[in-house]
Amino acid sequence: MKADIHPQYHRTTVTCSCGAVYHIGSTRENLKIEICGKCHPLYTGQQRIVDSGGRVERFKKRYGMK
């Protein structure tokens, strides 16, 4: 294998919007997610409305468009 071409592998904390925290190995640090295994409707059996809309508004806000 070639030396110094591989990304650094970190012990990462993944935080869900429901408050669940997972510790995994990843090339990125401190990930934030919206849905995990504890709050996903498939695993919980409860239907929950997930607001994934608003992409256009987020784009406009990010790039300063009105």
DSSP file (Angstrom, degrees, kcal/mol; ACC not computed):
  #  RESIDUE AA STRUCTURE BP1 BP2  ACC     N-H-->O    O-->H-N    N-H-->O    O-->H-N    TCO  KAPPA ALPHA  PHI   PSI    X-CA   Y-CA   Z-CA
    1    1 A M              0   0    0      0, 0.0     2,-0.2     0, 0.0     0, 0.0   0.000 360.0 360.0 360.0 148.3    0.0    0.0    0.0
    2    2 A K    >   -     0   0    0      1,-0.1     3,-0.6     2,-0.0     2,-0.2  -0.527 360.0-120.3 -76.7 145.0    1.1    3.5   -0.6
    3    3 A A  T 3  S+     0   0    0      1,-0.2    -1,-0.1    -2,-0.2     0, 0.0  -0.579  84.3  12.2 -85.6 148.8    1.9    5.6    2.4
    4    4 A D  T 3  S+     0   0    0     -2,-0.2    -1,-0.2     1,-0.1    -2,-0.0   0.728  95.3  99.4  63.0  29.4    0.2    8.9    3.3
    5    5 A I    <   +     0   0    0     -3,-0.6    -2,-0.1     2,-0.1    -1,-0.1   0.498  59.7  88.2-115.1  -8.7   -2.8    8.6    0.9
    6    6 A H  S    S-     0   0    0     -4,-0.2     3,-0.1     1,-0.1    -2,-0.0  -0.686  79.8-113.7 -93.6 143.0   -5.4    7.3    3.3
    7    7 A P        -     0   0    0      0, 0.0     2,-0.2     0, 0.0    -2,-0.1  -0.309  39.7 -92.6 -70.4 157.7   -7.7    9.6    5.3
    8    8 A Q        -     0   0    0     19,-0.2     2,-0.6     1,-0.0     0, 0.0  -0.479  34.9-139.1 -69.8 139.0   -7.4    9.7    9.1
    9    9 A Y        -     0   0    0     -2,-0.2     2,-0.3    -3,-0.1    18,-0.2  -0.908  26.6-173.5-105.2 121.1   -9.7    7.4   10.9
   10   10 A H  E     -A   26   0A   0     16,-3.5    16,-2.5    -2,-0.6     2,-0.7  -0.748  34.7-112.6-115.7 157.7  -11.3    8.9   14.0
   11   11 A R  E     -A   25   0A   0     -2,-0.3     2,-0.3    14,-0.2    14,-0.2  -0.850  51.2-161.7 -83.2 115.5  -13.5    7.8   16.9
   12   12 A T  E     -A   24   0A   0     12,-3.8    12,-2.4    -2,-0.7     2,-0.5  -0.780  20.6-140.7-113.6 145.9  -16.6    9.8   16.1
   13   13 A T  E     -A   23   0A   0     -2,-0.3    18,-1.3    10,-0.2     2,-0.5  -0.919  15.7-161.7-102.3 122.9  -19.7   10.9   18.0
   14   14 A V  E     -Ab  22  31A   0      8,-3.3     8,-2.8    -2,-0.5     2,-0.5  -0.931   7.4-166.7-106.0 122.9  -23.0   10.7   16.0
   15   15 A T  E     -Ab  21  32A   0     16,-2.5    18,-2.6    -2,-0.5     6,-0.2  -0.941   4.8-153.4-114.9 127.3  -25.8   12.8   17.6
   16   16 A C  E >   - b   0  33A   0      4,-2.7     3,-1.3    -2,-0.5    18,-0.2  -0.577  27.9-116.4 -93.6 159.7  -29.4   12.4   16.4
   17   17 A S  T 3  S+     0   0    0     16,-0.9    17,-0.1     1,-0.3    18,-0.1   0.720 115.4  61.5 -68.1 -19.2  -32.1   15.1   16.7
   18   18 A C  T 3  S-     0   0    0     16,-0.1    -1,-0.3     2,-0.1    16,-0.1   0.604 123.6-103.1 -81.0 -11.0  -34.0   12.9   19.1
   19   19 A G  S <  S+     0   0    0     -3,-1.3     2,-0.1     1,-0.4    -2,-0.1   0.333  74.1 140.4 108.2  -6.5  -31.0   13.0   21.5
   20   20 A A        -     0   0    0     -5,-0.1    -4,-2.7     1,-0.0     2,-0.4  -0.460  35.4-156.5 -71.0 141.9  -29.6    9.6   20.9
   21   21 A V  E     -A   15   0A   0     -6,-0.2     2,-0.3    -2,-0.1    -6,-0.2  -0.981  10.5-175.5-124.9 131.4  -25.7    9.5   20.8
   22   22 A Y  E     -A   14   0A   0     -8,-2.8    -8,-3.3    -2,-0.4     2,-0.5  -0.933  15.7-147.0-123.6 148.2  -23.7    6.8   19.1
   23   23 A H  E     +A   13   0A   0     -2,-0.3     2,-0.3   -10,-0.2   -10,-0.2  -0.972  34.4 150.9-117.3 118.8  -19.9    6.3   19.0
   24   24 A I  E     -A   12   0A   0    -12,-2.4   -12,-3.8    -2,-0.5     2,-0.4  -0.800  46.6 -99.5-135.6 174.6  -18.5    4.9   15.8
   25   25 A G  E     +A   11   0A   0     -2,-0.3     2,-0.3   -14,-0.2   -14,-0.2  -0.869  53.2 146.1 -99.5 135.9  -15.3    5.0   13.7
   26   26 A S  E     -A   10   0A   0    -16,-2.5   -16,-3.5    -2,-0.4    -2,-0.0  -0.977  59.0-117.1-159.5 165.9  -15.3    7.3   10.7
   27   27 A T  S    S+     0   0    0     -2,-0.3     2,-0.3   -18,-0.2   -19,-0.2   0.521 100.5  64.6 -86.2  -6.5  -13.2    9.6    8.6
   28   28 A R  S    S-     0   0    0    -18,-0.1     2,-0.4   -16,-0.0     3,-0.2  -0.786  79.9-131.0-112.1 159.4  -15.3   12.5    9.7
   29   29 A E  S    S-     0   0    0     -2,-0.3   -17,-0.1     1,-0.2    -2,-0.0  -0.885  70.2  -0.5-114.9 143.9  -15.8   14.0   13.2
   30   30 A N  S    S-     0   0    0     -2,-0.4     2,-0.3     1,-0.1    -1,-0.2   0.944  72.7-163.8  49.9  77.0  -18.9   14.8   15.2
   31   31 A L  E     -b   14   0A   0    -18,-1.3   -16,-2.5    -3,-0.2     2,-0.4  -0.637   8.2-155.5 -89.2 146.4  -21.8   14.0   12.9
   32   32 A K  E     -b   15   0A   0     -2,-0.3     2,-0.3   -18,-0.2   -16,-0.2  -0.992  15.5-177.5-122.5 128.3  -25.3   15.2   13.4
   33   33 A I  E     -b   16   0A   0    -18,-2.6   -16,-0.9    -2,-0.4     3,-0.1  -0.815  27.5-143.0-123.5 163.3  -28.2   13.3   11.9
   34   34 A E  S    S+     0   0    0     -2,-0.3     2,-0.4     1,-0.3   -16,-0.1   0.811  85.2  27.7 -94.3 -35.4  -32.0   13.8   11.7
   35   35 A I        +     0   0    0    -18,-0.1    -1,-0.3   -19,-0.1     2,-0.2  -0.991  64.2 170.8-133.7 135.9  -33.3   10.2   12.1
   36   36 A C    >>  -     0   0    0     -2,-0.4     4,-1.5    -3,-0.1     3,-0.6  -0.670  52.4 -83.9-128.6-173.9  -31.7    7.2   13.8
   37   37 A G  T 34 S+     0   0    0      1,-0.2     6,-0.0    -2,-0.2    -2,-0.0   0.717 123.4  56.3 -67.5 -21.9  -32.7    3.7   14.7
   38   38 A K  T 34 S+     0   0    0      1,-0.1    -1,-0.2     5,-0.0    -3,-0.0   0.750 120.1  26.3 -82.0 -24.2  -34.4    4.9   18.0
   39   39 A C  T <4 S+     0   0    0     -3,-0.6    -2,-0.2     4,-0.0    -1,-0.1   0.441  87.8 116.4-119.8  -1.1  -36.7    7.4   16.3
   40   40 A H    >X  -     0   0    0     -4,-1.5     4,-2.2     1,-0.1     3,-0.9  -0.516  65.7-132.5 -71.5 134.5  -37.2    6.0   12.8
   41   41 A P  H 3> S+     0   0    0      0, 0.0     4,-2.0     0, 0.0    -1,-0.1   0.791 103.1  61.6 -59.7 -29.6  -40.9    5.0   12.2
   42   42 A L  H 34 S+     0   0    0      1,-0.2    -5,-0.1     2,-0.2     5,-0.0   0.889 113.9  33.9 -63.4 -38.7  -39.9    1.7   10.7
   43   43 A Y  H <4 S+     0   0    0     -3,-0.9    -1,-0.2     1,-0.1    -6,-0.1   0.790 122.6  44.1 -88.4 -30.3  -38.3    0.6   13.9
   44   44 A T  H  < S-     0   0    0     -4,-2.2    -2,-0.2     2,-0.2    -1,-0.1   0.750  92.9-136.0 -88.0 -24.2  -40.6    2.3   16.4
   45   45 A G     <  +     0   0    0     -4,-2.0     2,-0.4     1,-0.3    -3,-0.1   0.480  68.9 114.0  80.5   1.7  -43.9    1.4   14.8
   46   46 A Q        -     0   0    0     -6,-0.2     2,-0.4    -5,-0.1    -1,-0.3  -0.888  67.7-127.0-107.8 136.1  -45.1    4.9   15.3
   47   47 A Q        +     0   0    0     -2,-0.4     2,-0.4    -3,-0.1    -7,-0.0  -0.676  32.1 177.5 -83.6 132.5  -45.8    7.2   12.4
   48   48 A R        -     0   0    0     -2,-0.4     2,-0.6    -9,-0.0    -2,-0.0  -0.999  29.9-124.1-136.0 135.8  -44.1   10.6   12.7
   49   49 A I        -     0   0    0     -2,-0.4     2,-0.6     2,-0.0    -2,-0.0  -0.703  24.9-156.1 -82.9 122.8  -44.1   13.4   10.2
   50   50 A V        -     0   0    0     -2,-0.6     2,-1.4   -15,-0.0     3,-0.1  -0.887   8.2-143.7-103.2 122.0  -40.5   14.3    9.3
   51   51 A D        +     0   0    0     -2,-0.6    -2,-0.0     1,-0.2    -1,-0.0  -0.669  42.3 146.9 -87.4  89.9  -40.1   17.8    8.0
   52   52 A S        +     0   0    0     -2,-1.4    -1,-0.2     2,-0.0     3,-0.1   0.355  45.3  99.4-102.0   4.4  -37.5   17.4    5.3
   53   53 A G        +     0   0    0      1,-0.2    -2,-0.0    -3,-0.1     0, 0.0  -0.018  40.7  77.4 -76.2-173.0  -38.9   20.2    3.2
   54   54 A G     >  +     0   0    0      3,-0.1     4,-2.4     4,-0.0     5,-0.2   0.688  49.2 137.1  83.9  19.1  -37.7   23.7    3.0
   55   55 A R  H  > S+     0   0    0      1,-0.2     4,-2.3     2,-0.2     5,-0.2   0.896  73.2  49.7 -65.9 -39.0  -34.8   22.9    0.7
   56   56 A V  H  > S+     0   0    0      2,-0.2     4,-2.6     1,-0.2    -1,-0.2   0.916 111.4  49.2 -65.4 -41.8  -35.4   26.0   -1.4
   57   57 A E  H  > S+     0   0    0      1,-0.2     4,-2.5     2,-0.2    -2,-0.2   0.903 111.2  49.4 -64.8 -40.5  -35.6   28.2    1.7
   58   58 A R  H  X S+     0   0    0     -4,-2.4     4,-2.5     2,-0.2    -1,-0.2   0.898 111.0  50.4 -64.9 -39.1  -32.4   26.8    3.0
   59   59 A F  H  X S+     0   0    0     -4,-2.3     4,-2.3     2,-0.2     6,-0.3   0.932 112.2  46.5 -62.0 -47.1  -30.7   27.4   -0.3
   60   60 A K  H  X>S+     0   0    0     -4,-2.6     5,-2.0     1,-0.2     4,-0.6   0.906 113.9  48.2 -63.3 -41.2  -31.9   31.0   -0.5
   61   61 A K  H ><5S+     0   0    0     -4,-2.5     3,-0.6     3,-0.2    -1,-0.2   0.904 112.1  49.7 -65.2 -41.2  -30.8   31.6    3.1
   62   62 A R  H 3<5S+     0   0    0     -4,-2.5    -2,-0.2     1,-0.2    -1,-0.2   0.886 119.5  35.2 -65.8 -40.4  -27.4   30.0    2.5
   63   63 A Y  H 3<5S-     0   0    0     -4,-2.3    -1,-0.2    -5,-0.2    -2,-0.2   0.264 110.7-114.0-103.9  12.2  -26.6   32.0   -0.6
   64   64 A G  T <<5 +     0   0    0     -4,-0.6     2,-0.2    -3,-0.6    -3,-0.2   0.744  62.4 149.1  69.2  26.3  -28.3   35.2    0.5
   65   65 A M      <       0   0    0     -5,-2.0    -1,-0.2    -6,-0.3    -2,-0.1  -0.628 360.0 360.0 -90.7 151.8  -31.1   35.2   -2.2
   66   66 A K              0   0    0     -2,-0.2    -1,-0.1    -5,-0.0    -5,-0.0   0.381 360.0 360.0-122.8 360.0  -34.5   36.7   -1.5
